[in-house]
Every structure is written in C-alpha cells, then in structure tokens.
Amino acid sequence: MKRLAALSILALSIAPLSALAETHTFKGTIADAMCAKDPAKASMPDHAACARKCINGGEAPVLIVGSKVYKISNPKTVIAFAGKVVVLDGSLAEDTITVKSVKE
C-alpha cells in the first residue's frame, strides 16, 4: 500500500513538468536580436542579408512572430536559417523557445 501511495505522489509531481515541456509550433522569421528591436523592419525580406551578417558575427538569433520576439535557448539550431521564414517546433518558457525542429 505504501508503494502505491509513493508511486501516486511521484506521478502527480511529474505531471506538471510534462505540461511545461509541451511542444508548440511557431511560424516566423529568424532575425538578430539587435535589429529585432524593430520587429516589423527585422522581419522584412530585404533585411535577410543583414540578419545573416549579424548572426554570423555573434549577435543572438531570435524568432519574430508578428510583433512578438522570442529568444532561442539553443541558437545553434537556427543559425543556418538566419533571415528566413521558418516553421519551428519547440517548448516555450516565458519568452524563450527551446527548438526541437526547424524547417523552411
């Protein structure tokens, strides 16, 4: 009986953690953090070359979805997509996405 109670408590304590790791899908533009201060400008197609240059120069990549800017916790996953519109799957914690997959 004690074992059943312990397993029940363990299962209930893990359940909220699994909700935090829920995967969401986002569609937006990979831009650099500095230029993303103006999301409308940074998500324009003519800004792509600037985003690639800045990200390759060390600026943090971000995802712009409309007027919302999300940080990327694992930036190496999106560097190759700098300046491009992508569909990104990942988990969201506040304003930061942990990328699980990304595609054009």
Secondary structure, 3 states (H helix, E strand, C coil): CHHHHHHHHHHHHHHHHHHHCCEEEEEEEEEECCHHHCHHHHCCHHHHHHHHHHHHCCCCEEEEECCEEEEECCHHHCHHHCCCEEEEEEEEECCEEEEEEEEC
